[in-house]
Structure formats: C-alpha cells, structure tokens
C-alpha cells in the first residue's frame, strides 16, 4: 500500500461546476499538506498549503484536512477551462519538506 | 533565469547508454531535490541535497543512479547502463532554505528520458 493514495481519474466536468479532489494517507506523522497543479509537460506548481487539520480558502480554491480520518480534499468552485490540469496532493512530516511524498495525481478536464 | 532550469528537456538513449541530466536551481536556494515521475504517476522522491551535502539518497532505485551537487548550486543526475524501466520524467526542485516559510519547492519542467 502506498503512503499516499489518490484516484487518478480522469475527471471531466462542465465549466462552472464544483470539483472535489481527494487523497488518503497512512502515515500519521504527516502534518504539512499541499496541493500542486501540473499542466501537461510542465513541472508541478504549488497551489495550496495547509498545516495540520482545518480549512484554507484562496479565491476559488478550498483545501480541507481531516487528520483523524487521514483524508484531505481540494475543492474548486466555478471551475474554468484553464483549471484543466493534473492535481497532485503532497504531504510531509517536516516543515522543510525533505520527506515530501506525492499522490498519483488526478487528471481534470473542464469543458467549456 | 528566474526559475529552475533543467537540461536536456528530452533525451532518447539506447539501452545500456549512460545519461546525465542537469539542474540549475534558483540562485541562492539551499535545498535541491530530484524526483522521478513515470507516465500517469506522481513524482517519486530520489534524492535531496542541502548545499553540497547529499543528505538523503534513499529513493535512488539502484546503484546505477548517482547524483551530485559539488559546489552547492548546479546538480547532475547520472544514470549508468540505462534500462527501459528508467524511462520517465526526471524533475528537479529547489527551495530557499530550512526555516519556516522557506520550504516551498519550485520545480523545473523536467527532463523526459526515453530508453529504447
């Protein structure tokens, strides 16, 4: 079993839909949780960063962490075609991220 | 440049050849990471440098893989006697430092290796 599990999709939604992306993990030491966005043939770029449990909102994006369930989510409101990308969850036990582990990524397509 | 630069962007090697992949991190960044990303998968950790010191190489899949960062800046990932299973995108990332607020990883666009 992998430390971080993420449904690879693909996920296709119409423009304007609310998107929900999720990851589960097994290592209870993880306390820093991130979502990266990766466009085709590009490197990942940091989208959201959350420490421990709770919610964090940034514009159309909301990240949720439930450490008791070892479950994290990313919600995208009013999705746009430009949101079409692969979304990777990542997590680490240390704040300097030298032990960061990624999920497999969920490929999202937002159709106009 | 402003970002992490990797070269070559694309490399085709015959099985058994040696390859070298280069990473130029963001200037002044202390930490440097190498990841391997297979098709349809997330990045898998290979190795980590703090300045010139290789502090963790636990992710290197075999002794055919070797990484160095001799002057604490540019890093090279070398793969000897390449095999087909080495085909992947090799991502380099750097971060500013070790303190809180300095740990965000900035990724390059990757070097895509295809072994025939």
Boltz contact constraints between the chains, C-beta under 6 A:
constraints:
  - contact:
      token1: [A, 42]
      token2: [B, 109]
      max_distance: 6.0
  - contact:
      token1: [A, 43]
      token2: [B, 91]
      max_distance: 6.0
  - contact:
      token1: [A, 43]
      token2: [B, 107]
      max_distance: 6.0
  - contact:
      token1: [A, 43]
      token2: [B, 108]
      max_distance: 6.0
  - contact:
      token1: [A, 43]
      token2: [B, 109]
      max_distance: 6.0
  - contact:
      token1: [A, 43]
      token2: [B, 110]
      max_distance: 6.0
  - contact:
      token1: [A, 44]
      token2: [B, 107]
      max_distance: 6.0
  - contact:
      token1: [A, 46]
      token2: [B, 104]
      max_distance: 6.0
  - contact:
      token1: [A, 88]
      token2: [B, 42]
      max_distance: 6.0
  - contact:
      token1: [A, 95]
      token2: [B, 100]
      max_distance: 6.0
  - contact:
      token1: [A, 95]
      token2: [B, 103]
      max_distance: 6.0
  - contact:
      token1: [A, 96]
      token2: [B, 98]
      max_distance: 6.0
  - contact:
      token1: [A, 96]
      token2: [B, 103]
      max_distance: 6.0
  - contact:
      token1: [A, 97]
      token2: [B, 103]
      max_distance: 6.0
  - contact:
      token1: [A, 97]
      token2: [B, 105]
      max_distance: 6.0
  - contact:
      token1: [A, 98]
      token2: [B, 48]
      max_distance: 6.0
  - contact:
      token1: [A, 102]
      token2: [B, 42]
      max_distance: 6.0
  - contact:
      token1: [A, 102]
      token2: [B, 43]
      max_distance: 6.0
  - contact:
      token1: [A, 103]
      token2: [B, 42]
      max_distance: 6.0
  - contact:
      token1: [A, 104]
      token2: [B, 41]
      max_distance: 6.0
  - contact:
      token1: [A, 104]
      token2: [B, 42]
      max_distance: 6.0
  - contact:
      token1: [A, 105]
      token2: [B, 42]
      max_distance: 6.0
